[in-house]
Amino acid sequence: MDLLQVQVLINFRGEDTRNTFVGHLYRALKDSGIHVFVDSKDLWKGENIGPELLGAIKGFKLSIAHLSERYAESKWCLLELVQLLECHRTNSQIIFPTFFKVNSSDVKNQTESFEISPQKLATRSLKLLRHGRKL
């Protein structure tokens, strides 16, 4: 596979890791000739996630879901992750999870910073349904 044709999307919460791990990963991949997509610093502040981004996610064959302490607080991170998982299921997109200051077991078991209360889950589900998204 020609590295110049490889495209990777990095899904992450910017406040947590943009200037640390993700910044270093981005530079290392770019220096290796890999095309990398990361959102801009102010892309999602106060805006709805763009359908064009959700559609563009379908074009990636590789993605890195970088899960950090406050990742689950970001509705945009979670919406992107849902799209990545759907692409994995339907298009065999490869997802590499990385964990920054969280245990993979916390994500799997939805504990610690990944714990979702029933009330919070219900509120998120209603918002997704109102915007026409599947649960």
N, CA, C and O atoms as CSV, one atom per row, in Angstrom:
chain,resi,resn,atom,element,x,y,z
A,1,MET,N,N,0.841,-1.183,0.000
A,1,MET,CA,C,0.000,0.000,0.000
A,1,MET,C,C,0.882,1.240,0.000
A,1,MET,O,O,1.816,1.346,0.795
A,2,ASP,N,N,0.588,2.162,-0.878
A,2,ASP,CA,C,1.333,3.405,-0.982
A,2,ASP,C,C,0.975,4.315,0.193
A,2,ASP,O,O,-0.187,4.690,0.350
A,3,LEU,N,N,1.956,4.673,1.016
A,3,LEU,CA,C,1.687,5.511,2.179
A,3,LEU,C,C,1.119,6.871,1.807
A,3,LEU,O,O,0.391,7.473,2.597
A,4,LEU,N,N,1.442,7.364,0.618
A,4,LEU,CA,C,0.919,8.657,0.215
A,4,LEU,C,C,-0.586,8.617,-0.004
A,4,LEU,O,O,-1.236,9.662,-0.030
A,5,GLN,N,N,-1.142,7.432,-0.160
A,5,GLN,CA,C,-2.580,7.313,-0.354
A,5,GLN,C,C,-3.316,6.961,0.936
A,5,GLN,O,O,-4.546,6.922,0.954
A,6,VAL,N,N,-2.580,6.707,2.009
A,6,VAL,CA,C,-3.210,6.379,3.280
A,6,VAL,C,C,-3.744,7.653,3.915
A,6,VAL,O,O,-3.047,8.665,4.000
A,7,GLN,N,N,-4.987,7.586,4.356
A,7,GLN,CA,C,-5.597,8.700,5.051
A,7,GLN,C,C,-6.086,8.214,6.408
A,7,GLN,O,O,-6.709,7.157,6.516
A,8,VAL,N,N,-5.800,8.987,7.426
A,8,VAL,CA,C,-6.173,8.619,8.786
A,8,VAL,C,C,-6.941,9.772,9.418
A,8,VAL,O,O,-6.556,10.934,9.286
A,9,LEU,N,N,-8.019,9.444,10.101
A,9,LEU,CA,C,-8.777,10.424,10.864
A,9,LEU,C,C,-8.464,10.189,12.337
A,9,LEU,O,O,-8.497,9.054,12.810
A,10,ILE,N,N,-8.161,11.263,13.058
A,10,ILE,CA,C,-7.952,11.152,14.498
A,10,ILE,C,C,-9.144,11.798,15.195
A,10,ILE,O,O,-9.395,12.994,15.048
A,11,ASN,N,N,-9.873,10.987,15.955
A,11,ASN,CA,C,-11.035,11.431,16.726
A,11,ASN,C,C,-10.560,11.631,18.165
A,11,ASN,O,O,-10.066,10.691,18.788
A,12,PHE,N,N,-10.704,12.855,18.702
A,12,PHE,CA,C,-10.178,13.147,20.034
A,12,PHE,C,C,-10.863,14.380,20.597
A,12,PHE,O,O,-11.477,15.155,19.864
A,13,ARG,N,N,-10.754,14.549,21.890
A,13,ARG,CA,C,-11.234,15.784,22.536
A,13,ARG,C,C,-10.067,16.749,22.585
A,13,ARG,O,O,-9.081,16.510,23.281
A,14,GLY,N,N,-10.182,17.829,21.852
A,14,GLY,CA,C,-9.084,18.770,21.680
A,14,GLY,C,C,-8.526,19.349,22.956
A,14,GLY,O,O,-7.309,19.458,23.109
A,15,GLU,N,N,-9.405,19.725,23.885
A,15,GLU,CA,C,-8.942,20.344,25.127
A,15,GLU,C,C,-8.018,19.426,25.905
A,15,GLU,O,O,-7.103,19.891,26.585
A,16,ASP,N,N,-8.252,18.122,25.807
A,16,ASP,CA,C,-7.476,17.160,26.592
A,16,ASP,C,C,-6.108,16.859,25.989
A,16,ASP,O,O,-5.126,16.731,26.720
A,17,THR,N,N,-6.033,16.745,24.666
A,17,THR,CA,C,-4.815,16.160,24.094
A,17,THR,C,C,-4.268,16.815,22.831
A,17,THR,O,O,-3.269,16.347,22.285
A,18,ARG,N,N,-4.899,17.888,22.354
A,18,ARG,CA,C,-4.449,18.507,21.094
A,18,ARG,C,C,-2.971,18.886,21.124
A,18,ARG,O,O,-2.252,18.673,20.149
A,19,ASN,N,N,-2.524,19.444,22.240
A,19,ASN,CA,C,-1.144,19.934,22.316
A,19,ASN,C,C,-0.187,18.943,22.961
A,19,ASN,O,O,0.958,19.285,23.258
A,20,THR,N,N,-0.648,17.724,23.178
A,20,THR,CA,C,0.230,16.703,23.758
A,20,THR,C,C,0.275,15.514,22.803
A,20,THR,O,O,0.854,15.612,21.720
A,21,PHE,N,N,-0.316,14.421,23.184
A,21,PHE,CA,C,-0.227,13.186,22.405
A,21,PHE,C,C,-0.696,13.350,20.965
A,21,PHE,O,O,0.005,12.940,20.040
A,22,VAL,N,N,-1.865,13.939,20.761
A,22,VAL,CA,C,-2.410,14.045,19.399
A,22,VAL,C,C,-1.514,14.916,18.526
A,22,VAL,O,O,-1.303,14.599,17.355
A,23,GLY,N,N,-0.990,15.994,19.067
A,23,GLY,CA,C,-0.078,16.840,18.300
A,23,GLY,C,C,1.157,16.087,17.850
A,23,GLY,O,O,1.587,16.222,16.704
A,24,HIS,N,N,1.730,15.297,18.741
A,24,HIS,CA,C,2.920,14.514,18.397
A,24,HIS,C,C,2.576,13.413,17.391
A,24,HIS,O,O,3.331,13.169,16.450
A,25,LEU,N,N,1.437,12.753,17.591
A,25,LEU,CA,C,1.001,11.706,16.667
A,25,LEU,C,C,0.751,12.285,15.270
A,25,LEU,O,O,1.162,11.703,14.267
A,26,TYR,N,N,0.088,13.410,15.219
A,26,TYR,CA,C,-0.187,14.080,13.948
A,26,TYR,C,C,1.111,14.360,13.191
A,26,TYR,O,O,1.233,14.037,12.010
A,27,ARG,N,N,2.068,14.959,13.877
A,27,ARG,CA,C,3.342,15.290,13.228
A,27,ARG,C,C,4.090,14.036,12.773
A,27,ARG,O,O,4.662,14.019,11.683
A,28,ALA,N,N,4.090,13.001,13.588
A,28,ALA,CA,C,4.798,11.763,13.221
A,28,ALA,C,C,4.157,11.113,11.996
A,28,ALA,O,O,4.867,10.643,11.107
A,29,LEU,N,N,2.844,11.082,11.938
A,29,LEU,CA,C,2.172,10.499,10.772
A,29,LEU,C,C,2.413,11.337,9.526
A,29,LEU,O,O,2.711,10.795,8.462
A,30,LYS,N,N,2.288,12.659,9.649
A,30,LYS,CA,C,2.538,13.551,8.502
A,30,LYS,C,C,3.970,13.404,8.002
A,30,LYS,O,O,4.207,13.355,6.795
A,31,ASP,N,N,4.928,13.332,8.930
A,31,ASP,CA,C,6.338,13.181,8.546
A,31,ASP,C,C,6.602,11.852,7.853
A,31,ASP,O,O,7.586,11.715,7.125
A,32,SER,N,N,5.730,10.871,8.073
A,32,SER,CA,C,5.853,9.569,7.425
A,32,SER,C,C,5.128,9.529,6.080
A,32,SER,O,O,5.098,8.489,5.423
A,33,GLY,N,N,4.550,10.645,5.673
A,33,GLY,CA,C,3.870,10.715,4.384
A,33,GLY,C,C,2.411,10.303,4.428
A,33,GLY,O,O,1.806,10.070,3.382
A,34,ILE,N,N,1.836,10.208,5.615
A,34,ILE,CA,C,0.437,9.805,5.757
A,34,ILE,C,C,-0.429,11.057,5.864
A,34,ILE,O,O,-0.109,11.976,6.618
A,35,HIS,N,N,-1.516,11.092,5.115
A,35,HIS,CA,C,-2.464,12.204,5.187
A,35,HIS,C,C,-3.314,12.021,6.443
A,35,HIS,O,O,-3.937,10.977,6.637
A,36,VAL,N,N,-3.331,13.042,7.287
A,36,VAL,CA,C,-4.019,12.948,8.575
A,36,VAL,C,C,-5.072,14.052,8.647
A,36,VAL,O,O,-4.811,15.200,8.290
A,37,PHE,N,N,-6.269,13.684,9.114
A,37,PHE,CA,C,-7.313,14.676,9.341
A,37,PHE,C,C,-7.543,14.814,10.833
A,37,PHE,O,O,-7.809,13.832,11.526
A,38,VAL,N,N,-7.437,16.047,11.323
A,38,VAL,CA,C,-7.843,16.396,12.684
A,38,VAL,C,C,-8.675,17.665,12.556
A,38,VAL,O,O,-8.452,18.467,11.650
A,39,ASP,N,N,-9.630,17.848,13.458
A,39,ASP,CA,C,-10.452,19.050,13.375
A,39,ASP,C,C,-9.632,20.267,13.786
A,39,ASP,O,O,-8.614,20.151,14.468
A,40,SER,N,N,-10.098,21.431,13.356
A,40,SER,CA,C,-9.422,22.662,13.754
A,40,SER,C,C,-9.827,23.009,15.182
A,40,SER,O,O,-10.847,22.531,15.678
A,41,LYS,N,N,-9.043,23.825,15.824
A,41,LYS,CA,C,-9.227,24.128,17.242
A,41,LYS,C,C,-10.621,24.667,17.565
A,41,LYS,O,O,-11.189,24.312,18.597
A,42,ASP,N,N,-11.174,25.507,16.714
A,42,ASP,CA,C,-12.454,26.141,17.007
A,42,ASP,C,C,-13.607,25.605,16.163
A,42,ASP,O,O,-14.680,26.207,16.129
A,43,LEU,N,N,-13.397,24.490,15.490
A,43,LEU,CA,C,-14.383,23.985,14.530
A,43,LEU,C,C,-15.752,23.768,15.130
A,43,LEU,O,O,-16.756,24.145,14.524
A,44,TRP,N,N,-15.819,23.162,16.320
A,44,TRP,CA,C,-17.126,22.755,16.834
A,44,TRP,C,C,-17.661,23.617,17.975
A,44,TRP,O,O,-18.731,23.319,18.505
A,45,LYS,N,N,-16.967,24.654,18.363
A,45,LYS,CA,C,-17.442,25.457,19.488
A,45,LYS,C,C,-18.785,26.098,19.151
A,45,LYS,O,O,-18.873,26.964,18.281
A,46,GLY,N,N,-19.831,25.658,19.853
A,46,GLY,CA,C,-21.145,26.246,19.691
A,46,GLY,C,C,-21.866,25.898,18.405
A,46,GLY,O,O,-22.909,26.483,18.115
A,47,GLU,N,N,-21.350,24.973,17.632
A,47,GLU,CA,C,-21.975,24.622,16.363
A,47,GLU,C,C,-22.453,23.178,16.400
A,47,GLU,O,O,-21.982,22.366,17.196
A,48,ASN,N,N,-23.404,22.879,15.516
A,48,ASN,CA,C,-23.813,21.491,15.336
A,48,ASN,C,C,-22.772,20.805,14.476
A,48,ASN,O,O,-22.169,21.421,13.597
A,49,ILE,N,N,-22.567,19.524,14.736
A,49,ILE,CA,C,-21.606,18.778,13.930
A,49,ILE,C,C,-22.113,18.725,12.499
A,49,ILE,O,O,-23.283,18.432,12.252
A,50,GLY,N,N,-21.241,19.006,11.578
A,50,GLY,CA,C,-21.646,19.089,10.183
A,50,GLY,C,C,-21.906,17.735,9.549
A,50,GLY,O,O,-21.134,16.793,9.729
A,51,PRO,N,N,-22.996,17.647,8.810
A,51,PRO,CA,C,-23.273,16.404,8.095
A,51,PRO,C,C,-22.175,16.084,7.094
A,51,PRO,O,O,-21.955,14.922,6.751
A,52,GLU,N,N,-21.479,17.134,6.622
A,52,GLU,CA,C,-20.394,16.873,5.686
A,52,GLU,C,C,-19.239,16.130,6.354
A,52,GLU,O,O,-18.595,15.293,5.722
A,53,LEU,N,N,-18.970,16.431,7.632
A,53,LEU,CA,C,-17.922,15.692,8.341
A,53,LEU,C,C,-18.359,14.248,8.573
A,53,LEU,O,O,-17.583,13.317,8.359
A,54,LEU,N,N,-19.597,14.067,9.010
A,54,LEU,CA,C,-20.077,12.705,9.240
A,54,LEU,C,C,-20.037,11.903,7.948
A,54,LEU,O,O,-19.722,10.713,7.962
A,55,GLY,N,N,-20.355,12.548,6.838
A,55,GLY,CA,C,-20.275,11.866,5.544
A,55,GLY,C,C,-18.841,11.592,5.147
A,55,GLY,O,O,-18.541,10.537,4.589
A,56,ALA,N,N,-17.947,12.537,5.431
A,56,ALA,CA,C,-16.538,12.371,5.065
A,56,ALA,C,C,-15.879,11.231,5.832
A,56,ALA,O,O,-14.951,10.593,5.335
A,57,ILE,N,N,-16.363,10.982,7.042
A,57,ILE,CA,C,-15.801,9.899,7.855
A,57,ILE,C,C,-15.896,8.573,7.115
A,57,ILE,O,O,-15.051,7.695,7.289
A,58,LYS,N,N,-16.925,8.431,6.290
A,58,LYS,CA,C,-17.114,7.189,5.524
A,58,LYS,C,C,-15.964,6.931,4.557
A,58,LYS,O,O,-15.725,5.786,4.174
A,59,GLY,N,N,-15.251,7.980,4.160
A,59,GLY,CA,C,-14.169,7.828,3.196
A,59,GLY,C,C,-12.852,7.351,3.782
A,59,GLY,O,O,-11.930,7.020,3.037
A,60,PHE,N,N,-12.748,7.312,5.091
A,60,PHE,CA,C,-11.502,6.889,5.726
A,60,PHE,C,C,-11.483,5.381,5.903
A,60,PHE,O,O,-12.498,4.775,6.245
A,61,LYS,N,N,-10.338,4.786,5.673
A,61,LYS,CA,C,-10.171,3.345,5.906
A,61,LYS,C,C,-9.579,3.081,7.284
A,61,LYS,O,O,-9.755,2.000,7.848
A,62,LEU,N,N,-8.871,4.084,7.827
A,62,LEU,CA,C,-8.241,3.974,9.140
A,62,LEU,C,C,-8.640,5.164,10.001
A,62,LEU,O,O,-8.692,6.298,9.524
A,63,SER,N,N,-8.917,4.898,11.257
A,63,SER,CA,C,-9.176,5.990,12.186
A,63,SER,C,C,-8.578,5.639,13.540
A,63,SER,O,O,-8.409,4.471,13.891
A,64,ILE,N,N,-8.267,6.682,14.281
A,64,ILE,CA,C,-7.734,6.522,15.628
A,64,ILE,C,C,-8.697,7.230,16.567
A,64,ILE,O,O,-8.885,8.443,16.474
A,65,ALA,N,N,-9.299,6.479,17.463
A,65,ALA,CA,C,-10.174,7.056,18.481
A,65,ALA,C,C,-9.326,7.217,19.739
A,65,ALA,O,O,-9.000,6.240,20.414
A,66,HIS,N,N,-8.981,8.452,20.038
A,66,HIS,CA,C,-8.105,8.750,21.173
A,66,HIS,C,C,-8.979,9.155,22.358
A,66,HIS,O,O,-9.457,10.288,22.431
A,67,LEU,N,N,-9.180,8.231,23.269
A,67,LEU,CA,C,-10.095,8.420,24.391
A,67,LEU,C,C,-9.340,8.968,25.595
A,67,LEU,O,O,-8.347,8.394,26.041
A,68,SER,N,N,-9.832,10.089,26.111
A,68,SER,CA,C,-9.180,10.760,27.230
A,68,SER,C,C,-10.203,10.988,28.342
A,68,SER,O,O,-11.374,10.632,28.213
A,69,GLU,N,N,-9.736,11.586,29.430
A,69,GLU,CA,C,-10.568,11.754,30.626
A,69,GLU,C,C,-11.914,12.428,30.361
A,69,GLU,O,O,-12.933,11.988,30.894
A,70,ARG,N,N,-11.937,13.465,29.566
A,70,ARG,CA,C,-13.177,14.217,29.352
A,70,ARG,C,C,-13.790,13.953,27.977
A,70,ARG,O,O,-14.696,14.672,27.557
A,71,TYR,N,N,-13.310,12.944,27.286
A,71,TYR,CA,C,-13.799,12.599,25.951
A,71,TYR,C,C,-15.314,12.415,25.934
A,71,TYR,O,O,-15.991,12.945,25.053
A,72,ALA,N,N,-15.846,11.675,26.892
A,72,ALA,CA,C,-17.275,11.350,26.908
A,72,ALA,C,C,-18.160,12.565,27.189
A,72,ALA,O,O,-19.379,12.479,27.040
A,73,GLU,N,N,-17.574,13.693,27.593
A,73,GLU,CA,C,-18.350,14.913,27.820
A,73,GLU,C,C,-18.650,15.646,26.522
A,73,GLU,O,O,-19.500,16.537,26.496
A,74,SER,N,N,-17.972,15.288,25.461
A,74,SER,CA,C,-18.124,15.989,24.188
A,74,SER,C,C,-19.122,15.271,23.287
A,74,SER,O,O,-18.883,14.143,22.856
A,75,LYS,N,N,-20.243,15.932,23.006
A,75,LYS,CA,C,-21.233,15.311,22.128
A,75,LYS,C,C,-20.671,15.127,20.721
A,75,LYS,O,O,-21.047,14.182,20.028
A,76,TRP,N,N,-19.773,16.021,20.285
A,76,TRP,CA,C,-19.201,15.895,18.953
A,76,TRP,C,C,-18.273,14.693,18.864
A,76,TRP,O,O,-18.286,13.971,17.867
A,77,CYS,N,N,-17.474,14.473,19.893
A,77,CYS,CA,C,-16.610,13.282,19.912
A,77,CYS,C,C,-17.459,12.017,19.837
A,77,CYS,O,O,-17.152,11.087,19.092
A,78,LEU,N,N,-18.524,12.005,20.620
A,78,LEU,CA,C,-19.372,10.813,20.656
A,78,LEU,C,C,-20.111,10.602,19.341
A,78,LEU,O,O,-20.258,9.463,18.898
A,79,LEU,N,N,-20.580,11.681,18.704
A,79,LEU,CA,C,-21.235,11.534,17.402
A,79,LEU,C,C,-20.263,11.034,16.346
A,79,LEU,O,O,-20.612,10.180,15.531
A,80,GLU,N,N,-19.041,11.563,16.356
A,80,GLU,CA,C,-18.018,11.072,15.434
A,80,GLU,C,C,-17.740,9.597,15.700
A,80,GLU,O,O,-17.623,8.803,14.767
A,81,LEU,N,N,-17.636,9.238,16.967
A,81,LEU,CA,C,-17.348,7.852,17.323
A,81,LEU,C,C,-18.462,6.914,16.854
A,81,LEU,O,O,-18.188,5.819,16.362
A,82,VAL,N,N,-19.706,7.339,17.005
A,82,VAL,CA,C,-20.830,6.535,16.513
A,82,VAL,C,C,-20.687,6.314,15.009
A,82,VAL,O,O,-20.889,5.203,14.519
A,83,GLN,N,N,-20.336,7.377,14.278
A,83,GLN,CA,C,-20.158,7.250,12.824
A,83,GLN,C,C,-18.983,6.323,12.499
A,83,GLN,O,O,-19.070,5.514,11.575
A,84,LEU,N,N,-17.889,6.438,13.253
A,84,LEU,CA,C,-16.735,5.553,13.035
A,84,LEU,C,C,-17.131,4.095,13.252
A,84,LEU,O,O,-16.766,3.223,12.463
A,85,LEU,N,N,-17.870,3.839,14.311
A,85,LEU,CA,C,-18.285,2.463,14.606
A,85,LEU,C,C,-19.235,1.929,13.542
A,85,LEU,O,O,-19.182,0.750,13.192
A,86,GLU,N,N,-20.100,2.791,13.030
A,86,GLU,CA,C,-20.997,2.382,11.946
A,86,GLU,C,C,-20.182,2.043,10.692
A,86,GLU,O,O,-20.467,1.062,10.006
A,87,CYS,N,N,-19.175,2.856,10.403
A,87,CYS,CA,C,-18.310,2.580,9.243
A,87,CYS,C,C,-17.501,1.307,9.452
A,87,CYS,O,O,-17.233,0.580,8.495
A,88,HIS,N,N,-17.117,1.036,10.671
A,88,HIS,CA,C,-16.410,-0.213,10.971
A,88,HIS,C,C,-17.330,-1.401,10.701
A,88,HIS,O,O,-16.918,-2.409,10.126
A,89,ARG,N,N,-18.573,-1.260,11.125
A,89,ARG,CA,C,-19.538,-2.348,10.960
A,89,ARG,C,C,-19.908,-2.562,9.499
A,89,ARG,O,O,-20.015,-3.706,9.057
A,90,THR,N,N,-20.105,-1.494,8.743
A,90,THR,CA,C,-20.609,-1.618,7.372
A,90,THR,C,C,-19.520,-1.602,6.303
A,90,THR,O,O,-19.685,-2.224,5.253
A,91,ASN,N,N,-18.413,-0.904,6.547
A,91,ASN,CA,C,-17.371,-0.748,5.527
A,91,ASN,C,C,-16.022,-1.319,5.945
A,91,ASN,O,O,-15.022,-1.115,5.258
A,92,SER,N,N,-15.989,-2.027,7.056
A,92,SER,CA,C,-14.743,-2.617,7.575
A,92,SER,C,C,-13.661,-1.575,7.849
A,92,SER,O,O,-12.471,-1.863,7.722
A,93,GLN,N,N,-14.074,-0.369,8.224
A,93,GLN,CA,C,-13.099,0.647,8.598
A,93,GLN,C,C,-12.331,0.161,9.823
A,93,GLN,O,O,-12.918,-0.401,10.748
A,94,ILE,N,N,-11.034,0.374,9.828
A,94,ILE,CA,C,-10.193,-0.055,10.946
A,94,ILE,C,C,-10.120,1.085,11.956
A,94,ILE,O,O,-9.803,2.221,11.605
A,95,ILE,N,N,-10.418,0.767,13.211
A,95,ILE,CA,C,-10.362,1.757,14.284
A,95,ILE,C,C,-9.318,1.308,15.307
A,95,ILE,O,O,-9.404,0.214,15.865
A,96,PHE,N,N,-8.336,2.170,15.539
A,96,PHE,CA,C,-7.337,1.919,16.570
A,96,PHE,C,C,-7.680,2.773,17.786
A,96,PHE,O,O,-7.584,3.998,17.715
A,97,PRO,N,N,-8.073,2.164,18.893
A,97,PRO,CA,C,-8.324,2.971,20.091
A,97,PRO,C,C,-7.023,3.229,20.842
A,97,PRO,O,O,-6.177,2.344,20.968
A,98,THR,N,N,-6.880,4.444,21.335
A,98,THR,CA,C,-5.768,4.774,22.229
A,98,THR,C,C,-6.379,5.402,23.475
A,98,THR,O,O,-7.453,6.000,23.412
A,99,PHE,N,N,-5.703,5.266,24.589
A,99,PHE,CA,C,-6.249,5.707,25.868
A,99,PHE,C,C,-5.262,6.633,26.556
A,99,PHE,O,O,-4.094,6.286,26.731
A,100,PHE,N,N,-5.734,7.820,26.948
A,100,PHE,CA,C,-4.896,8.819,27.583
A,100,PHE,C,C,-5.485,9.163,28.944
A,100,PHE,O,O,-6.542,9.789,29.029
A,101,LYS,N,N,-4.810,8.759,29.992
A,101,LYS,CA,C,-5.237,8.995,31.374
A,101,LYS,C,C,-6.583,8.354,31.694
A,101,LYS,O,O,-7.305,8.826,32.573
A,102,VAL,N,N,-6.920,7.283,30.988
A,102,VAL,CA,C,-8.104,6.472,31.285
A,102,VAL,C,C,-7.717,5.003,31.092
A,102,VAL,O,O,-6.800,4.683,30.336
A,103,ASN,N,N,-8.420,4.136,31.779
A,103,ASN,CA,C,-8.213,2.707,31.610
A,103,ASN,C,C,-9.193,2.188,30.575
A,103,ASN,O,O,-10.349,2.611,30.544
A,104,SER,N,N,-8.746,1.286,29.740
A,104,SER,CA,C,-9.645,0.712,28.740
A,104,SER,C,C,-10.839,0.033,29.406
A,104,SER,O,O,-11.924,-0.015,28.827
A,105,SER,N,N,-10.653,-0.489,30.609
A,105,SER,CA,C,-11.763,-1.135,31.317
A,105,SER,C,C,-12.832,-0.114,31.720
A,105,SER,O,O,-14.008,-0.468,31.803
A,106,ASP,N,N,-12.447,1.154,31.975
A,106,ASP,CA,C,-13.432,2.191,32.288
A,106,ASP,C,C,-14.324,2.466,31.083
A,106,ASP,O,O,-15.522,2.708,31.233
A,107,VAL,N,N,-13.746,2.428,29.907
A,107,VAL,CA,C,-14.520,2.632,28.691
A,107,VAL,C,C,-15.446,1.436,28.472
A,107,VAL,O,O,-16.643,1.595,28.234
A,108,LYS,N,N,-14.878,0.256,28.557
A,108,LYS,CA,C,-15.659,-0.965,28.326
A,108,LYS,C,C,-16.816,-1.096,29.316
A,108,LYS,O,O,-17.932,-1.442,28.928
A,109,ASN,N,N,-16.553,-0.822,30.577
A,109,ASN,CA,C,-17.564,-1.001,31.622
A,109,ASN,C,C,-18.359,0.270,31.933
A,109,ASN,O,O,-19.231,0.263,32.802
A,110,GLN,N,N,-18.061,1.346,31.232
A,110,GLN,CA,C,-18.693,2.653,31.433
A,110,GLN,C,C,-18.639,3.074,32.903
A,110,GLN,O,O,-19.658,3.355,33.533
A,111,THR,N,N,-17.417,3.104,33.418
A,111,THR,CA,C,-17.185,3.548,34.786
A,111,THR,C,C,-16.274,4.772,34.765
A,111,THR,O,O,-15.780,5.173,33.711
A,112,GLU,N,N,-16.060,5.356,35.936
A,112,GLU,CA,C,-15.228,6.557,36.094
A,112,GLU,C,C,-15.731,7.663,35.152
A,112,GLU,O,O,-16.925,7.962,35.151
A,113,SER,N,N,-14.851,8.271,34.357
A,113,SER,CA,C,-15.270,9.393,33.512
A,113,SER,C,C,-16.138,8.950,32.336
A,113,SER,O,O,-16.688,9.795,31.630
A,114,PHE,N,N,-16.272,7.650,32.112
A,114,PHE,CA,C,-17.119,7.142,31.030
A,114,PHE,C,C,-18.451,6.618,31.539
A,114,PHE,O,O,-19.211,6.004,30.790
A,115,GLU,N,N,-18.733,6.860,32.814
A,115,GLU,CA,C,-20.009,6.435,33.377
A,115,GLU,C,C,-21.110,7.374,32.901
A,115,GLU,O,O,-20.959,8.595,32.943
A,116,ILE,N,N,-22.195,6.807,32.456
A,116,ILE,CA,C,-23.316,7.596,31.976
A,116,ILE,C,C,-24.523,7.277,32.844
A,116,ILE,O,O,-24.992,6.140,32.894
A,117,SER,N,N,-25.014,8.307,33.526
A,117,SER,CA,C,-26.186,8.098,34.372
A,117,SER,C,C,-27.408,7.858,33.483
A,117,SER,O,O,-27.444,8.332,32.348
A,118,PRO,N,N,-28.400,7.133,33.980
A,118,PRO,CA,C,-29.611,6.899,33.183
A,118,PRO,C,C,-30.272,8.200,32.723
A,118,PRO,O,O,-30.782,8.273,31.605
A,119,GLN,N,N,-30.266,9.228,33.579
A,119,GLN,CA,C,-30.869,10.504,33.203
A,119,GLN,C,C,-30.092,11.160,32.058
A,119,GLN,O,O,-30.688,11.667,31.108
A,120,LYS,N,N,-28.768,11.148,32.152
A,120,LYS,CA,C,-27.937,11.739,31.113
A,120,LYS,C,C,-28.093,10.973,29.804
A,120,LYS,O,O,-28.165,11.577,28.733
A,121,LEU,N,N,-28.144,9.648,29.887
A,121,LEU,CA,C,-28.323,8.819,28.705
A,121,LEU,C,C,-29.664,9.112,28.038
A,121,LEU,O,O,-29.736,9.207,26.813
A,122,ALA,N,N,-30.714,9.255,28.822
A,122,ALA,CA,C,-32.039,9.555,28.279
A,122,ALA,C,C,-32.046,10.917,27.590
A,122,ALA,O,O,-32.629,11.064,26.515
A,123,THR,N,N,-31.404,11.907,28.197
A,123,THR,CA,C,-31.341,13.245,27.615
A,123,THR,C,C,-30.597,13.215,26.283
A,123,THR,O,O,-31.052,13.809,25.305
A,124,ARG,N,N,-29.460,12.530,26.239
A,124,ARG,CA,C,-28.689,12.420,24.992
A,124,ARG,C,C,-29.493,11.685,23.926
A,124,ARG,O,O,-29.498,12.083,22.762
A,125,SER,N,N,-30.166,10.621,24.323
A,125,SER,CA,C,-30.943,9.837,23.363
A,125,SER,C,C,-32.047,10.679,22.744
A,125,SER,O,O,-32.276,10.611,21.537
A,126,LEU,N,N,-32.737,11.478,23.563
A,126,LEU,CA,C,-33.795,12.343,23.046
A,126,LEU,C,C,-33.237,13.378,22.074
A,126,LEU,O,O,-33.848,13.659,21.043
A,127,LYS,N,N,-32.092,13.938,22.399
A,127,LYS,CA,C,-31.476,14.927,21.507
A,127,LYS,C,C,-31.108,14.288,20.171
A,127,LYS,O,O,-31.331,14.886,19.118
A,128,LEU,N,N,-30.549,13.083,20.203
A,128,LEU,CA,C,-30.194,12.391,18.969
A,128,LEU,C,C,-31.434,12.098,18.141
A,128,LEU,O,O,-31.428,12.273,16.922
A,129,LEU,N,N,-32.482,11.658,18.790
A,129,LEU,CA,C,-33.722,11.343,18.080
A,129,LEU,C,C,-34.321,12.608,17.441
A,129,LEU,O,O,-34.827,12.564,16.319
A,130,ARG,N,N,-34.260,13.708,18.152
A,130,ARG,CA,C,-34.781,14.975,17.601
A,130,ARG,C,C,-34.025,15.420,16.368
A,130,ARG,O,O,-34.580,16.085,15.493
A,131,HIS,N,N,-32.743,15.049,16.300
A,131,HIS,CA,C,-31.921,15.432,15.145
A,131,HIS,C,C,-31.892,14.334,14.083
A,131,HIS,O,O,-31.079,14.379,13.159
A,132,GLY,N,N,-32.775,13.357,14.218
A,132,GLY,CA,C,-32.890,12.332,13.187
A,132,GLY,C,C,-31.807,11.285,13.191
A,132,GLY,O,O,-31.659,10.552,12.213
A,133,ARG,N,N,-31.043,11.191,14.265
A,133,ARG,CA,C,-29.961,10.203,14.354
A,133,ARG,C,C,-30.491,8.940,14.997
A,133,ARG,O,O,-31.335,8.994,15.892
A,134,LYS,N,N,-29.995,7.802,14.540
A,134,LYS,CA,C,-30.357,6.526,15.148
A,134,LYS,C,C,-29.614,6.367,16.465
A,134,LYS,O,O,-28.511,6.887,16.633
A,135,LEU,N,N,-30.222,5.649,17.391
A,135,LEU,CA,C,-29.561,5.384,18.669
A,135,LEU,C,C,-28.615,4.210,18.536
A,135,LEU,O,O,-27.962,3.830,19.508
